[in-house]
Amino acid sequence: MKLTIYHGTKIPFVAVGKNQCNLLNFAYKYPNWHSYATDKSTMRALNGLLKSNCVIVNQHNQFKINLGA
């Protein structure tokens, strides 16, 4: 499963895997801050999106899409 979001820059956001695709799609559809669970699969998906600079995480266990990238 793969999701690509073109957001106006040269490099699009790309998510691979069910959990990453769900997180990225949700963050793109609702671009505000959202709380996340700290289970293993969610953290793995979120860390993958963080490494590719798709999302921003704050100190309150919340994330949002990085449209400024």
Steps between C-alpha positions, in 0.01 A plus 500: 500500500639842402363856524649803325382852575607787274488817707658767281870423540744302287505198733160348588412332829523122466368251753558126473297247697151496642568697820712770333239544225221533755694753711608711204154498341339603831758776559450634147121493525496668845811725519477592871676343800392143586585276794645158427527170683838372610459141388777337297335512156390863531842612622673312219275663239539845655880470519510405133299811409722712724816377326355600162394841643129442431373577850596715799479370859482718812576426866134420578487177290328679214574507128398697192595502134803708404362715220789745536746241370 
